[in-house]
Amino acid sequence: MSSMQTTTQQCPPEVASAIARKELGIKTLEARNMDSLDFHEVGVWQVRDALEAAYCAGLAAGKREAATKPIDLERLFSGVED
């Protein structure tokens, strides 16, 4: 897990693979131990599109997670005076 990752959850591998295939034209994210298969030249617009897709996937996952968590009313109304 990366040191920048703040949650214990990781991106499902199929999401990263789908983004790599669709946005970068990379067939697999598995190392195949051949430079011609493991290193790819991509345009900056492809990197931008891949980053945007990853951001949107994370945003959607966060919204799904938030929708399933119960609301902590005590925390929500802490500091609110009658």
C-alpha positions as CSV (number, residue, x, y, z in Angstrom):
1,M,0.0,0.0,0.0
2,S,1.3,3.4,-0.9
3,S,2.2,5.8,1.9
4,M,-0.1,8.4,0.4
5,Q,-3.1,6.1,0.7
6,T,-5.1,7.2,3.8
7,T,-7.7,4.4,4.0
8,T,-7.3,0.7,4.5
9,Q,-9.3,0.0,1.3
10,Q,-7.5,-0.5,-1.9
11,C,-8.8,0.1,-5.5
12,P,-10.2,-3.1,-6.8
13,P,-7.7,-4.5,-9.4
14,E,-10.4,-4.7,-12.1
15,V,-11.0,-0.9,-11.9
16,A,-7.4,-0.1,-12.4
17,S,-7.1,-2.6,-15.2
18,A,-10.2,-1.3,-17.0
19,I,-8.8,2.3,-16.8
20,A,-5.5,1.1,-18.2
21,R,-7.2,-0.7,-21.1
22,K,-9.6,2.0,-22.0
23,E,-7.6,5.2,-21.5
24,L,-4.0,4.0,-22.0
25,G,-4.4,1.1,-24.4
26,I,-2.5,-1.2,-22.0
27,K,-3.8,-4.8,-22.2
28,T,-2.7,-5.9,-18.7
29,L,-1.1,-4.5,-15.6
30,E,0.6,-7.7,-14.8
31,A,4.4,-7.7,-15.3
32,R,5.4,-9.9,-18.2
33,N,9.2,-9.4,-17.8
34,M,9.7,-8.1,-21.3
35,D,10.5,-4.4,-21.8
36,S,8.4,-4.3,-25.0
37,L,5.4,-5.6,-23.0
38,D,5.9,-3.8,-19.7
39,F,6.8,-0.3,-20.8
40,H,4.4,1.8,-22.7
41,E,4.6,5.2,-24.5
42,V,1.4,7.2,-23.9
43,G,0.4,10.7,-24.6
44,V,-0.2,13.3,-21.9
45,W,-3.9,13.4,-22.9
46,Q,-4.1,9.7,-22.2
47,V,-2.5,10.2,-18.8
48,R,-5.0,13.1,-18.1
49,D,-7.9,10.9,-19.1
50,A,-6.7,8.0,-17.0
51,L,-6.2,10.3,-14.0
52,E,-9.7,11.8,-14.5
53,A,-11.2,8.3,-14.7
54,A,-9.5,7.2,-11.6
55,Y,-10.6,10.3,-9.7
56,C,-14.2,9.8,-10.8
57,A,-14.1,6.1,-9.8
58,G,-12.8,7.1,-6.3
59,L,-15.4,9.8,-6.0
60,A,-18.2,7.4,-6.9
61,A,-16.9,4.8,-4.5
62,G,-16.8,7.4,-1.7
63,K,-20.4,8.4,-2.4
64,R,-21.5,4.8,-2.3
65,E,-19.6,4.2,1.0
66,A,-21.1,7.4,2.5
67,A,-24.6,6.3,1.4
68,T,-24.3,3.0,3.4
69,K,-22.9,4.5,6.6
70,P,-25.4,5.4,9.3
71,I,-25.5,9.1,10.1
72,D,-23.9,10.0,13.5
73,L,-26.5,12.5,14.7
74,E,-24.5,13.3,17.8
75,R,-21.5,14.4,15.8
76,L,-23.6,16.1,13.2
77,F,-25.3,18.4,15.8
78,S,-22.4,18.8,18.2
79,G,-21.9,22.4,19.0
80,V,-25.4,23.4,17.8
81,E,-27.2,25.3,20.5
82,D,-31.0,25.3,21.0
